[in-house]
């Protein structure tokens, strides 16, 4: 009965800073249809689904999270060129760790400590980046 994922919400402390990560580094377009919800935020399109950035006080502690995002709750994004995305993140100073499974995947954290998995399309190699 469930057909597809519609959106996932991510709590952020500063929408503009979060957009610097999701929009500018990951190339996700901002959806202009977000209504005034009474607090800052943004909707980003990811194929037919969305990421909703919610600028709200974070009820979850961000300290003491696992170093490797694969051991933490995370959202996963399929990317068309994993190595290009990882090079872009690393050039921006974002720490990246390769999937320990050997898959063409890696993990990073957004400026608020939310874990993001980036998954290469079939046929992409796992690369040679660092792994914690």
Secondary structure, 3 states (H helix, E strand, C coil): CCCCCCEEEEEECCHHHHHHHHHHHCCCCEECCCCCCCCCEEEEEECCEEEEEEECCCCCCCCCCCCCHHHCCEEEEEECCHHHHHHHHHHCCCCEEECCCCCCEEEEECCCCCEEEEEECCCCCCCCCCCC
